Amino acid sequence: GESVGLHLPTLSVQEGDNSIINCAYSNSASDYFIWYKQESGKGPQFIIDIRSNMDKRQGQRVTVLLNKTVKHLSLQIAATQPGDSAVYFCAELQMDSSYKLIFGSGTRLLVRP
Amino acid sequence: DTGVSQNPRHKITKRGQNVTFRCDPISEHNRLYWYRQTLGQGPEFLTYFQNEAQLEKSRLLSDRFSAERPKGSFSTLEIQRTEQGDSAMYLCASSLLRGHTEAFFGQGTRLTVV
């Protein structure tokens, strides 16, 4: 079936540096791509989404890039902070009747002090 | 706290027993979802409610699983005759109707079947 996957299971960055988390997807029919952050013992938390007809969207300290040619999605976090340490998931959303999310397996971000 | 609430947070049960989890979504949210998450993996969709109607079920949802949302507010997920393979985090999420992509997740119920 269709799936969303991630390239790297763990990313370690120095506090203050920028982080880039990558994701490959396979379903070209998805309407939105969404990044979620999950801290230990908590449920996933919405970070930012991007519609499939866009290639870039910026939020507070985060930027999502979408390259539909190679089916690649990335999340850039500027000036990474210790509070950014978590597992990050990309997910795809089809705006059908359910709006259910299809998640990948996650990348753990570790921020070194 | 006006977020999605799940109870219990943890459940340990013996194989073969039945368990029931509860989810209280954000009050004005019409859509309610159940997901299952195993260690190191992303959440997997189980089922979806729009108000009180269960409109979609994943093939992952075997006959031992049943979910309800009787009044369109809270929901329950019951697993009968639990198996060790049912051990996972069960997450509930809710969202508004059309046009809203953001789903809000609860903290989950961690089930351990021994």
Interface residues (C-beta under 8 A of the other chain):
Chain A: V4 P9 Y32 I34 G41 K42 G43 P44 Q45 F46 D49 F89 A91 L93 M95 S97 S98 Y99 K100 L101 I102 F103 G104 S105 G106
Chain B: V4 R31 Y33 Y35 G40 Q41 G42 P43 E44 F45 Y48 Q50 L55 E56 L91 A93 S95 R98 T101 E102 A103 F104 F105 G106 Q107 G108
